[in-house]
Amino acid sequence: MGLKAAAKEIWTRLEDRPVLRSAIAIGGLLGLGLALVLGLAAVGIVSLRFLADNATFLAVPALTSLSATLLSFAIGFAGAIPMGLVRAFAPRILRGEGWRRAAFAPLYGAVTSYVEAIRGTPAFVQIFLVAQVSGLIFPGNPNIPFWGGTLALTINTLGYQTEVFRAGFQSVGQSQVEAAKSIGMRPVQVFLHITLPQGLRLITLPLVNEWVGLFKASALLAYVAVPELLWAASYLGNNRSHPIEAFIMVSSVYLAIIVPLSKAVGWWERKHRIPGLGVAERTVGVGRRRAVVAAGTPAGGLD
């Protein structure tokens, strides 16, 4: 077997084993990072002793970053569902006549203006503005930087999650909605049993991407005196004169949280994916035969 054929065989086997493929990718990343750190240590740029002595220093700042991210994302998630509904279906109502048009016009305008304002301004500006206003309203409270920063992250992610939900709701086939109405389902039942479940399946990965982006944006809270990961790195770098080691440690913490989460959610999404729902089919080749297999469907399950 030639080198090319062997590589193709290995790739074919890995293609059907996402967990093993993810493990190899994470292992390769760890190996590359370790080799880089050891190389920098060998030439005297990085102190391995400093890394070992301060390995647990980032635990509390990491919990602070995670807490702010999880709280803001959860609140944004709850608020983005109704706002996404308004963004998705209000234009259809506005094309009609009567009181519904008059009632939904200002609501749709307000939601759209909010989304455009959030997407059109930098996250740092939003965080700084909210933190300053919070400090003026509640002066002297030591917890205000954290809660003001969390509120700013919530305001930010709410705008982006609204657009994610809008796209998910609009991606659900109208024929399914009409079929549900034809058997007597009310609009609320259609939403709860058809639109929302399928929309959530379609937007799983975009929501994870939004969480990852929000977690990385939480580093901006350091500029409003929140003791999170970036603040901890700056403290180590400035007060202990090891900036390179400090930011290597912080980068490692971010990667240790983000990479496994992304891989786990990707595996879950593939496992629970509905064949043919918003996913292109992939082609699997075996020798001279080629079988088209819907993503997430075992080849043996096809007739």
N, C-alpha and C positions, 0 to 999 in steps of 0.2 A: 504494500500500500504506500503510495507516494505521500509526500508531505502535505500537498494540497488536499488530497482525499482524506487524510487523517484529520486535518483541521476541520474539514467539512463535516466529518462524522462526529467529532467532538462538539461542534456547534449545534448539530441536529439534536444530539442528546441533551445538551444544556437548554435548548429551546423549550423542551417539554418539562424542565425541572427548574422553575423560577426560584425556588428556595435555595437550591444549590448554586444557581447563577448569582443570586444576591450575596450569598456567603462568600463566593469567590471574589466578587467585586469589593465587598467590605474588607476582606482579607488583603486584597491587593492595595487598597487605600491605606490600611494600617501599615502594611509593609513599606509602602512608599514614604509615608510620614515618618516612620521610625528611622528609615535610612537617611532621610533628610536631616532629622534631629541629630543622629549620630555623626553624620558628616560635618554639621556645623559645630558639634562638640569637639570633633577631632582637630579642627583648625582654631579652636579657642573662642568661637563666637558665642556659643551657648554653654551654660553651666548646667550639667546634669544634676549636680548636687542641689542647686537652687530649685530646679524642677521637682526634685523629690521632696525637698523640705516644705514646699508650698503647694503640694498636690491637692490638699484638702481646703485650701484657702477659698477656692471658688465655689464651694458647695452652697453656702448661703446666698451669694449673689446669683447663682444659677437658679435657685428656688424662687428668688425675687423676680427674675426675668420670666420664668415659667408661670408664676402666679399672675403676673400682669397680663401675659399673653393669653392664658386660659380664660381668665375672667372676661377680658375684653372680647375674645372670640366667641365665647358662649353667649354673652349679651348681644353681640352683633348678629349672631346666628338667629336668635329669637326675633330680633327686630327686622332682619332682612327678609324673612318669609313673607310677612304682609306687605312690606315695601316692594319686594320682587313681584308679588301678585299685582300690585298697582301698576308697576312698570310694564308688566307683560300683557295685561288684559284691559287696562283703562283706555288705550287708544281705540280699541274696538267699540267700547261704549261711547267714546267721544264722537264717533262717526254717526251715531244715532241721533234721535231727537228726544225731547221730553226732560223730565226732572232729573233723570239719571245723568244725563250729559252735564247739566248745570251743577250737580252735586260732585261729580268726579273731576271736573275740570280743575278746580283749585287744588284738590288733593294730588292729582297727577302732576300739576305744575310745581307744587311744593316738593314732592319726592324727586322729581327730575332735577330741580334746581339744587337740591341737597347733594344728589349723586354727582352732578357736574362740578359743584363747588369742591367736593372732597377729592375727586379725581383730577381736578385742575390746580390743586395747591400741594406743595411738598408736605410730607408727613412731619418733617422737622418744624415747619412753620406752625402746623396745627398743634403739635405737642407743646411748643414754646408758648403759644398764645393761650391755650387752655391752662397750662401750668401757672402762668402769670396771673390770669384771672382768678384761678382757685386760690392762689396765695393772697390776693387782695381781699377776697371774700372771707377766708378763714386764716387770718394772720397768726403766726406763732405756733400753729399746730404742726408737730414734727412728721405726722403721717400724710400731710397734704401733698407733698411731692409725689408720693407713690400713687395716691388715689387720683390726683389730677392727671398724672401720666397715664394711668389706666383708663381714665375717662377719655383722654385724647386718642388712645389706641382704639377704644370702642367706637368713637366717632369716625375714625378713619376706616376701620374694617367694615363698619356698617354700610358705608357707601360702596365698597368693593363687593361685599357679599350680596348686596342687593342686585348688582348686575349679574353676578354668577347665578343667583336664583332666577332672575328674569330669563336668562338664556336657557336654563334647565326647564322651566315651565313651558316656554315657547317651543322646546324641542319635542315635547310629548305629542304624539300623532293626534291630529284633530279627529280622525276616524274613530279612535278609541273613546274619545270624549263624547262624540255623537252616539256611539253604540251604548255607552253607559246611560246617557239621557233617554235613549229609546226604550230601555227596560225599566224606566221609572226612577232612576237615581236623581236626587236633588243636587243642585250645584255644590253644596258643601260636601255631600257624599262623593261626588265625582272628584273633588279636589283631594279629599282624604284618602280615597281608595285607588285613584288612577293617577292624577297629576302629581301629587306630592311624592308618592313612593318611586315612580319612574323618574321624576325629575331629580330626586336625591341620588339615584343610581348613576344618572348621567353626569352629575356635577361632583362626584366624590373626589376625583383627582384635582379639579380646579379649587375645591374647598381646601384640600390639603396644601396645595400651592399657596393659597391665601394665608393659611396658618403659618407656613414656613416663612413667608414674607413678613408676616406680622411679628413673628418671633425674632427675626433679624432686625426689624424696625424697632423692637424694644430696646436695642442698644442706644437709641437716641435719648432714652430717658436719663442716661448719665449726664446729659447737659442740663437737666433740671433737678440735679442733686438726688437722683434715685440710686441707691447702692446696688446696681445690677452688674452684669458681667463686664461691660465696657468700663464702668467706674472702677471695678476691681482691678482690671488690667492697667488702667491709668495709675491707680494707687501703687501697685507693685512696681510699675515702670519708673514712676517719679520718685517714690520714697525709698525704694531699695535698689535703684539703679540697674535694673535688669529688664528694660522694655521689650527686647526681643523674646526673652523667655516668657514674659507675661502674656504677650499677644499670641505666642505659640500655644500656651495653655488655654487661653480663651477660645482660640480657633478650634482646639481639640474638643472642648466642651460643646461648642455649637455643632460640630460634626457628629459627636457621639449622640446627640439628641436628634438631629435632623435626618441623618442618613438612615438609621434603623427605622425611624418612624415612616419615612417615605417608602422604604422597601416593604415594610409590613402592610401599609395601606395599599400599595400597588398589588401585593399578593392577595389581599382581601378582595380588592376590586376585581381582579381576574377570576378569583374563585366564585364570586357571587354575581358575576356579570350575566345579564340576560342575552343569550346569543341573538345577534342581529339588531340589538337595541343600541343605536348610536355608535356602533363599533364596526370598523371595516373588517372584512374577512382576511385571514392570512393564509398563505399558501405554504404547505409543507411538502418537501420533495423527498421521495424515497427511491433511490436508484433512478430508473427511467420513468417510474410512475409518479404522478403528482396528484395529490388529493387536496381539494379545497375544504378547509376545516374552519368552521366559525370559531372565532376567538373564544377560548374558555370551554370549548366542547371537545371531548375526547374523540379521537379519530374512530375508535371502535364503536362509538355511538351513532355513527351515520349508517344509513341503509345503503 
